[in-house]
Structures are given as structure tokens and as C-alpha cells.
Amino acid sequence: YPLLPARRSVSIYSAPKVGKSLLMLEFAVAISRAETFLDWTPERRVRVLYVDFENDPRGDVRSRLQAMGYKPDDLDYLDYLSFPTMAGLDSERGALELLEAVNAYGSEVVVVDTVSRAVDGEENSNDTWLAMYRHTGLALKRAGVAIIRLDHTGKDQAKGTRGGSAKSGDVDAIWKLTKVTEDRFRLECTESRMEVATKSL
């Protein structure tokens, strides 16, 4: 809280190379261990499924976890799918494959990094994102599973995420990540269909 309330769907976007994946990895480990993250401590450990289409498991993920001070035994509530071969989440088959993983691991939170690589359809087509919600979004909502998906800005960063307008229509909140200084970043809630008490982190 307030980044991802239980059972909700959230999008985090930024320009490339700002640090979304690093932030989400720290987030995923923290809630899986019930450790404090952004001044909030979960009441209990939460099982997290990280679906990663972007980062090299050895060169990026393992080295980042080691730099955070974690060892394999610390990560028993974090399940990681690296470069998965599942079908697009805008298809019935892709949704079923993701739900099978969620059920197998008992996941309460799914992280998708990044969402544009998780679909088969054209990114600029609204049909792609409507299909993703119809197949995957609704299935996760029915199961009470929260999803946080990472995304990139378009060429004009002021216009938000790239792709069809329906892409942001099904999420409960949208957060923008920006770099303020070399070691300071800001998350701002730019849109929400629920009450978000803290809109800047």
C-alpha cells in the first residue's frame, strides 16, 4: 500500500532505463518476505509470481538480488518465470497458462515485466488490450489475484504509456516513475478508479 492494494490491477510506467524492473524486484521480494517497502510493512508474507520477459536471469536478476543481500533461502515466497514461453495474455490459451501457474504456486500477486512483450496482438490496437482484459484481467480478478504490470512511455512522455488507449482503461491505478536526481526517484499516481490516499511516493 498504496502502490498495489489487494486484488487490484495496477500499471507502472516510465521512460526506458529509469529502473522499473529494479524497483519491482525489490517490491516483489519485500512483500514476499513481509518486509518494509516505501514505508509500508505487510501484515504477512505474500506469494508473488514474477513473469519476466525482459531481464537476464543471471546477469540481471541474480546479481540484483545478491546486491540486495538476499540468498536463495530468502526467496521461498517468490516464484520467477524468466523468458516464459506462454502464449500471449491477450489470448484464451495465454490466460489459462498464467492461471495454471498462479494456481500451482498459490500466487496472490503477479508482476508482468513488461506488458507489451506479454501479448501477441499489435500494441497500438485497442483490440489487443480489450482481449487481454477479457481473457487475463477478468480471470485474475475472479481469482482475487492482484496484478502489477510494467510499461514504457511513448515518444512523447507527456502522453503516458505507448500503445492503444484501451491499454490503461482496465487498470485500477496508473503510476508514473520518474528520475528526480541520480539517487532519487518519484512515483506519482496519475489516474485511479479507487481512492488513493498517497498519490506521490
Summary of the structure (lengths in Angstrom):
residues: 201
radius of gyration: 15.8
end to end distance: 10.9
largest distance: 42.8
contacts: 625
relative contact order: 0.21
helix: 35%
strand: 25%
